[in-house]
Amino acid sequence: MAAIGEDARTVVSLRDGGDLEVVTGLEPPGQASFEEFYSAHFQSLTIQLYAYTRDLAGAQDVVQEAFCRALARWKRLVDYDDPSAWVRRVAWNLATSRWRRTRTAALFLRQQRPEHAAEPSPDRVALARALATLKPDHRKAVILHYLADLPIGEIARQEGVSENTVKSWLHRGRAALATQLSEEEADRA
C-alpha cells in the first residue's frame, strides 16, 4: 500500500509488519532529467539571446517560452541527439518573431516619451555599437562562437550552412569589429 504526499515527491508506503516508510525525492518520469537539462542550459541560452537582442527581459521571455515548448514535447526531444539545439533554434526563432511584432510599437513609443536609462560603460557602448554594424549572419556567428562558446560545426548545423561559410562569417565579423573598435579607441584618444 502506498500513498503519495502533498508535493508529489514524497511517497509513504506500509512495510511488512505495519511500519511506515517515507521515501522522498521521487520525480515524475522524465521530470528530473528535464529539470537538469533546464538548469544546464537556461543561463547560457539567455546570454546568447541577450547579446543578440540587447534586451535581457525579452531574452529571458523567449528562452522561457522555448523551454515551455520543450517540456510539452520532452518525451520526443529527450531522444534527440542534441535537445539543446532544438531549444536554441526555437528561442532564436521566437526572438526574431518578437522583434518583428514589436518593431512598430517600439518606434511609436520612442516618439511619444523620452527614454531614461543609466549610462552604460564606454566599452559596453563601443562593443554594442560595433556589433550592431555587423551583418546579421556575421553578428549571430560571432555571438554564438565567442559568447555561447559553440563550435563552428554546431553553428553550421544550426544555420544550415557549411563550416567554411561560418568561418567566413567569423573572419569578416572579427575584421569589422576590429575596425570599429580601433576607430572608437582612436576617437577616444
WOUR-V91145 format. One record per residue. OMEGA is omega in whole degrees, -180 to 180 (none if undefined). NEAR is the number of other ideal C-beta (glycine too) atoms within 12 Angstrom. Layout:
omega/near
OMEGA/NEAR
OMEGA/NEAR
This chain:
omega/near
-180/12
176/15
180/15
180/17
-176/17
-174/10
179/12
176/14
-178/18
177/19
177/22
179/19
-180/18
179/14
172/13
-178/9
175/7
178/9
177/10
176/17
179/17
178/18
-179/17
174/15
179/13
-180/19
172/18
-178/17
178/11
-175/21
-178/19
-179/17
177/21
179/28
177/19
178/17
179/26
-179/27
-177/14
-170/16
-174/28
-175/29
-178/19
179/25
177/41
179/32
179/25
-177/38
176/42
179/27
-179/31
-174/38
-176/34
179/23
-175/21
-179/17
178/16
178/26
178/32
179/25
-177/23
177/37
178/38
178/24
179/27
178/38
175/34
178/20
178/22
179/35
179/25
-178/16
-170/20
-179/27
177/17
-176/14
-177/27
179/23
179/13
176/18
-178/11
180/20
-180/31
177/31
178/29
-179/28
180/40
180/38
180/30
-180/30
178/40
179/33
178/22
178/31
179/36
179/21
179/19
179/27
-179/23
-179/13
-173/14
-177/21
-178/14
180/12
-180/14
178/19
179/10
-179/11
179/13
180/13
-174/11
-177/10
179/9
177/8
177/11
179/6
177/8
-177/7
177/9
-180/13
179/10
178/15
180/14
178/16
-179/20
180/23
179/27
179/26
-180/21
178/27
-179/31
-179/22
-179/24
172/30
-176/18
180/21
180/25
-180/32
-180/32
180/33
180/40
-180/37
-178/38
-176/37
-173/30
179/24
-179/25
180/30
177/14
176/29
-178/20
-180/26
180/20
177/23
179/38
179/25
-178/22
-176/31
179/27
179/13
180/20
178/15
179/21
177/14
179/21
178/30
178/21
178/21
-180/31
-180/31
-179/19
178/22
178/31
-180/23
179/20
177/26
180/30
179/19
-179/17
-176/27
177/25
176/16
177/17
-180/22
179/16
179/11
180/13
-176/12
none/7
